[in-house]
């Protein structure tokens, strides 16, 4: 279940690994309060890294976008799945290896930075690496598929099936990975979340002995923390809502929950079972005939923690996801 900390998380941990979309910004705008919260945790002595499964944008461009939103960020503060993929390749093949590139500029820059030599998918190569690239053409995808089926080592930056655009949710690199895997019968070595290479690469680059993963997605951010053996903070500013939270499997459950990044500045208490019903900070949760109800008043943070505790206990005991049709989250 949930973990507890009698100190603020920025005191208990020395590195916050922040997912970007849904945590730091949504679309082109900063999440309300995020710039101020990030500045405050840095003033408290916590390192901050910005990590992303997006392999298309180079770190310098990501850092520039963050500065436009009022968030202090240098290129070295940003770690991408492209960099993690390049690290996997150089560890396996050494510097100077020729790598067939199926992706965008961010992936190419990451290969070059690690001393690898990117070539086209039609050239001789020791491995192939794939990532999202808006200008990737079908003839290159076909060539890559044939070479992967023929035995060429394959590293994928990530397996995200969707990503947000200004015109709506669009297919992500994970859709291409599924296509290539279906044709070739080969599963790639994956660098991005929920696999652990991206988190390992972040610690290697930014430092920190007590890292904390901070994200808004259960299936990538929180599951990735589990896979890396790290604690995690789920913030409710992105894609995870009440229905997703109450249905979380053991591998998708965070150590801590907070409405936003302000949770890094707070201690975290755990709901206590009061006659079998979780209660915390003025809130109490009851599950009756499979339906969840919440009574009382208090902080939104404690409300989410009580809800999660009651829902997960019910799921573990019965195998059924609790009905939250009548439950409404409090306003921030």
C-alpha positions in Angstrom: 0.0 0.0 0.0 1.0 3.6 0.4 4.3 4.6 2.1 4.8 7.2 4.7 7.4 9.9 5.3 7.6 12.0 8.5 9.8 14.4 6.6 9.0 16.3 3.4 9.9 14.2 0.3 12.4 16.8 -0.8 14.3 16.1 2.5 13.8 12.3 2.4 15.1 12.0 -1.2 17.9 13.8 -3.0 16.8 13.5 -6.6 13.3 14.1 -8.1 13.0 12.5 -11.6 10.1 14.5 -13.1 8.2 13.2 -16.0 7.2 16.1 -18.2 3.8 16.0 -19.9 1.1 15.9 -17.2 3.6 16.7 -14.4 5.5 19.8 -15.4 3.4 21.0 -18.3 0.2 20.1 -20.2 0.4 20.9 -23.9 2.1 24.3 -24.2 1.4 25.5 -20.6 3.0 24.8 -17.3 0.9 22.9 -14.8 -0.3 25.5 -12.3 2.2 25.9 -9.5 4.8 23.7 -11.1 7.5 26.4 -11.6 7.2 27.6 -8.0 7.2 24.0 -6.6 10.3 23.1 -8.6 12.1 26.2 -7.5 11.2 25.5 -3.8 12.4 21.9 -3.8 15.7 23.0 -5.4 16.1 25.6 -2.7 15.6 22.8 -0.2 18.6 21.0 -1.7 16.9 18.5 -3.9 18.3 17.8 -7.4 15.8 17.9 -10.2 15.9 16.0 -13.5 13.4 16.2 -16.3 12.9 12.8 -18.0 10.9 11.9 -21.0 10.1 8.9 -23.2 10.0 11.3 -26.2 13.0 10.5 -28.3 12.4 13.1 -31.0 13.4 16.3 -29.3 17.0 16.9 -28.2 17.5 17.8 -24.6 18.6 21.4 -25.5 15.2 22.0 -27.1 13.3 20.5 -24.1 15.3 22.7 -21.7 14.5 25.8 -23.9 10.8 25.0 -23.7 11.0 24.6 -19.9 12.7 28.0 -19.6 10.0 29.6 -21.7 7.5 28.3 -19.1 9.5 30.0 -16.3 11.3 26.8 -15.1 15.1 27.0 -14.7 16.5 24.2 -16.8 19.8 23.4 -18.5 20.4 20.8 -21.2 22.2 18.6 -18.6 19.0 18.5 -16.5 17.1 16.7 -19.3 17.4 13.0 -19.9 15.5 11.3 -22.8 14.8 7.7 -23.9 17.0 8.5 -26.9 20.0 9.0 -24.6 19.1 5.8 -22.7 18.9 3.9 -26.0 22.3 5.2 -27.0 23.8 4.1 -23.7 22.4 0.6 -24.2 24.0 0.4 -27.6 27.4 1.7 -26.6 27.5 -0.6 -23.6 26.8 -3.6 -25.9 28.9 -2.6 -29.0 31.4 0.1 -27.9 32.0 3.5 -29.4 32.3 3.8 -33.2 29.7 1.2 -33.9 27.5 1.9 -37.0 23.9 2.1 -35.9 21.0 2.0 -38.4 18.7 4.9 -37.4 14.9 4.8 -37.8 13.8 8.0 -36.0 14.3 11.7 -35.6 16.9 14.3 -34.7 16.8 13.6 -31.0 17.8 10.0 -31.5 20.5 10.9 -34.0 22.0 13.5 -31.6 22.0 11.0 -28.8 23.9 8.4 -30.9 26.6 10.9 -31.9 27.0 12.2 -28.3 27.9 8.6 -27.2 30.4 8.2 -30.0 28.2 6.0 -32.2 27.9 6.4 -35.9 24.3 6.8 -37.2 23.7 5.4 -40.7 20.6 4.8 -42.7 18.6 1.6 -42.5 19.9 0.7 -45.9 23.5 0.8 -44.9 25.7 -1.8 -43.1 25.2 -1.6 -39.4 25.7 -3.6 -36.2 22.3 -2.7 -34.8 19.2 -0.7 -35.4 17.6 1.8 -33.2 14.1 3.1 -33.5 12.2 6.1 -32.1 9.4 8.5 -33.0 10.2 10.6 -36.1 7.6 12.6 -38.0 9.5 12.3 -41.2 10.2 8.5 -41.2 9.0 7.1 -44.5 7.4 3.7 -45.3 10.3 2.4 -47.4 12.6 2.8 -44.4 10.2 1.0 -42.1 10.0 -1.9 -44.6 13.8 -2.1 -44.8 14.1 -2.0 -41.0 11.5 -4.7 -40.6 13.3 -7.1 -43.0 16.6 -6.5 -41.3 15.2 -7.0 -37.8 13.6 -10.3 -38.9 17.0 -11.2 -40.4 18.6 -11.0 -37.0 19.9 -7.4 -36.6 20.0 -6.3 -33.0 17.1 -3.9 -32.3 16.8 -1.2 -29.6 13.6 0.8 -29.3 13.6 4.1 -27.5 10.1 3.5 -26.0 6.8 1.7 -26.5 4.4 4.6 -25.9 1.3 3.8 -28.0 0.0 7.4 -28.0 1.2 10.9 -27.5 -0.6 14.3 -27.3 -0.5 16.8 -30.2 -2.2 20.1 -30.9 -4.8 18.2 -33.0 -5.5 15.4 -30.5 -4.0 12.1 -29.2 -2.0 10.5 -32.0 -0.3 7.2 -32.5 3.1 7.0 -30.8 6.2 5.0 -31.5 4.7 2.0 -29.7 2.4 1.5 -32.6 5.4 1.1 -34.9 7.1 -1.2 -32.4 4.1 -3.4 -32.5 4.1 -3.5 -36.3 7.8 -4.3 -36.5 7.5 -7.0 -33.8 4.4 -8.6 -35.4 6.2 -8.8 -38.8 9.6 -9.9 -37.5 8.7 -12.0 -34.4 11.3 -10.1 -32.5 10.8 -8.1 -29.3 13.2 -5.1 -29.0 15.4 -4.1 -26.1 13.4 -1.1 -24.8 15.1 2.0 -23.2 12.2 4.1 -22.1 9.7 3.7 -19.2 8.4 1.4 -17.9 11.7 -0.4 -18.5 14.4 0.8 -16.2 17.3 2.0 -18.6 15.9 5.6 -18.7 15.8 5.8 -14.9 19.3 4.3 -14.5 20.6 6.7 -17.1 19.0 9.6 -15.3 20.8 8.7 -12.0 24.1 8.2 -13.9 23.9 11.6 -15.5 22.4 13.8 -12.7 23.5 12.0 -9.6 21.6 11.2 -6.4 21.7 8.3 -3.9 18.0 8.5 -3.0 16.0 9.1 -6.2 12.3 9.5 -6.4 10.3 9.0 -9.6 7.5 11.6 -10.0 4.9 10.9 -12.7 1.2 11.1 -13.7 1.0 7.7 -15.5 0.6 4.4 -13.7 1.6 2.2 -16.6 4.9 4.0 -17.5 6.1 6.3 -14.6 4.9 4.3 -11.6 5.5 0.9 -13.2 8.9 2.1 -14.3 9.8 3.0 -10.7 8.7 -0.5 -9.6 10.9 -2.1 -12.3 13.9 0.0 -11.1 13.3 -0.7 -7.4 12.6 3.0 -6.7 10.0 4.9 -4.7 7.5 7.0 -6.6 5.1 9.9 -6.3 1.9 10.0 -8.4 0.6 13.5 -9.1 -3.0 13.9 -10.2 -2.4 16.7 -12.8 -2.2 14.4 -15.8 -3.8 11.3 -17.4 -4.5 9.3 -14.2 -7.9 10.0 -12.7 -10.1 8.3 -10.2 -11.1 5.3 -12.3 -7.5 4.5 -13.2 -6.3 4.9 -9.6 -8.8 2.6 -8.0 -8.0 -0.1 -10.6 -4.2 0.0 -10.2 -2.4 -3.3 -10.0 0.3 -3.9 -7.4 3.0 -3.0 -10.0 1.2 0.3 -10.8 0.7 1.6 -7.2 2.8 4.6 -6.2 4.6 5.0 -2.9 3.0 8.4 -2.4 0.1 10.4 -3.9 -0.3 14.2 -4.1 -2.6 16.5 -6.1 0.5 18.2 -7.7 4.2 18.8 -7.3 3.5 20.5 -4.0 3.6 17.0 -2.6 7.4 17.1 -2.8 7.3 19.8 -0.1 5.2 17.8 2.4 5.4 14.9 4.8 3.1 12.0 3.9 0.9 10.2 6.4 -0.7 6.9 5.8 -4.5 6.3 6.3 -5.2 4.3 9.5 -7.9 1.6 9.5 -10.6 2.7 11.7 -12.8 -0.3 12.3 -11.6 -1.6 8.9 -12.3 1.7 7.1 -9.3 3.9 6.1 -9.3 7.4 7.6 -6.9 10.3 7.4 -7.0 14.0 8.0 -10.7 14.3 8.5 -11.7 11.9 5.6 -13.1 8.4 6.0 -13.7 5.8 3.2 -16.3 3.0 3.3 -16.9 0.3 0.8 -20.4 -1.2 1.0 -21.6 -3.8 -1.5 -18.7 -2.9 -3.8 -19.4 0.9 -3.8 -17.0 3.4 -2.4 -18.2 6.4 -0.4 -16.2 9.2 1.2 -17.3 11.3 4.2 -15.7 14.1 6.1 -13.5 17.0 5.1 -9.8 17.9 4.9 -7.1 18.4 2.4 -7.4 17.1 -1.2 -4.1 15.2 -0.7 -5.5 13.2 2.2 -8.7 12.5 0.2 -6.7 10.8 -2.6 -4.7 8.7 -0.1 -7.9 7.5 1.7 -9.5 6.7 -1.6 -6.5 4.7 -2.8 -6.1 2.8 0.4 -9.8 1.7 0.5 -10.0 0.9 -3.2 -6.8 -1.2 -3.3 -7.7 -3.1 -0.1 -11.1 -4.0 -1.8 -9.4 -5.0 -5.0 -6.8 -7.2 -3.3 -9.5 -8.9 -1.1 -12.2 -9.5 -3.8 -10.5 -9.2 -7.1 -13.1 -6.6 -8.1 -12.5 -2.9 -8.9 -14.6 -0.7 -6.5 -17.5 1.2 -7.9 -16.7 5.0 -7.8 -19.7 6.2 -9.8 -21.0 8.4 -7.0 -17.6 9.7 -5.9 -16.4 13.2 -6.8 -12.9 14.4 -6.1 -12.6 17.6 -4.0 -11.4 20.8 -5.8 -7.7 21.7 -5.3 
